[in-house]
Amino acid sequence: MFSLKVNGKVQQVDVEPETPLLWVLRDSIGLTGTKFGCGVAACGACTVHLGGMPIRSCIMPVSAVGDNEVVTIEGLGVAQLHRVQQAWIEYQVPQCGYCQSGMIMAVVGLLRRRPNPGDDEINESITNICRCGTYPRIRNAIRSLTGASKAA
């Protein structure tokens, strides 16, 4: 039995210690905004925050969470949309939308660490995969939040 703080609420889950956090969130707690993409931490669809830092939940065993709070896309912008979510709407970022919860969580983490990232920092930090190729819109949305000008 594990006690996890998820989106500000304590959750009790009865799972094996090696169960990936992704499946605990989706199957045990019922938070389905975090997506399964690859299962090997390559695509980023499963990105959540653990202790304030973005992590790939598909490879994080629940036993490694400890006392760190988990924040999922459902816990972001509860009272009102988070500024990254607002930028996503303004710049019409999503196409199919499957990767977007993980992408948004990665961008929130980046902007928390680096409020004014340059293109190189964005490229290094946002390694999530968008099969629809909305990268120019993603970059424009990020730039709108940092005060940088849009890409040509």
N, C-alpha and C positions, 0 to 999 in steps of 0.2 A: 504494500500500500504506500502510495506517495502522496504527499501534500504539496500542491503547486499553487503559486499565486499567478493567476492568469488574468490579464486585463483588470487588475485590481481586486479580483475575487479569489478566495481560496477554494481550490478544487481538490477533492480526494479521488484518486484513481487507483484501481487495483489492476496493475499490469506488471509484466516482467521487467526487470531493471534495464535490459537491453532494448526494450521497445523504443523505436525512434519517436522523438517528441512530436513529429508531424502526425503520426498515427494516434498518439494520445490526444492531441488537439482535435483532430477530425473525428475519430471513432469513439473515444471515451468521453470527451467533453462536448462534442457536437459543433465545434467551430470550423466550418468548412470553407472559410475564405482563404485559408492557406492551402495552396495546391501542391499535388504531387506532380513532378515533372520527370525527373530522371532517376532519382534514388541514389545518386552518387555525388551530390553537392555541386554539380556542374552548371545547372541551368538557373537556379535561384528562385524558381516558382514557390519554393517552400520557405522563403526568407521571413523570419520573425525577429523580434528583438529579445535578447536574453541579457538581463542586467543592463539594459540601455544600448547594447551593441547588436547590430544585425548578424544573424547566424543562419546557416542552412539547417533547418530542422529535420530534414530527412536522414541525416547521419548523426544527430545529437541524441544519445541515449537518454531516456528520461532520468536515469540515475545520476547523470552529470549536471542536471539543472540546479540541484541544491536549493539554496534560499533565494536564488535570483528570480526576479519577476520576469514573466514571459508576457510580451505584448504582441498581439496579432493584429491583422488589419481591422478586425472587429473592435479592437480597443483603441484604435487611432481615430481621433476626431469624433468622440462620442457625442458631446454636446453640440458641436458644430463641426463641419468638415475641417480637417487639418489643412494647412496652407498648401501642402504638396497635393493633396486630393483636389483642392480648388484649382491649382495650376493644371492638373491633369484634365480637368473638365474644360478649362479655358483654352488650352492648347489642343484639345481633342486628341489626346495621346492614345487611348485604347483603340485597337481595331477588333480583334477577337476578344481581348481582355483576359485571357487565361493567365498570362504571366504578370498581370498588372499589380496584384496585391503584393507579390514578392518584390516587384520593381519599386513600388511606392515605399515599401519598408526599407529597401536598400537606400533609396534617395533620402529618406528621413534620417537614416543613420549617417550618411555622408554629410548632410547639411548640419547635423548636430556636431560632428567633428570638425568640419571645414565649412564655415558659413559662406565663403566666397571661393568655391573651387574653380580652378581653371580647367580647360579641356583635358589636359593630361591627368589631372586628379580625378575627373569624372570617368575617364576611360579606365583608370587603374581601379577605381572603387566600384563602379557599377558594371559588374561582370555578368549580370543576369542576361539571359537570352530571351529575345523577343522574336519568335518565328515569323511574325507579320512584318518585322522590319520598321517599327515606329521610332527608331533611334533619333532621327532628326526632330521629331516632335518631343521626345523625351528630353533631349538636350535643350530645346527651346523652353520647355517648361521649367527645367532646372535653372537655366539662365534668367528666366523671369523672376525667380525667387532670390537671385543673388544680385540683381541689378545690372547684370551683364547684358549686352545687346544680343538680339536673336541672330542665329546663323543665317547666312545669306541663302 
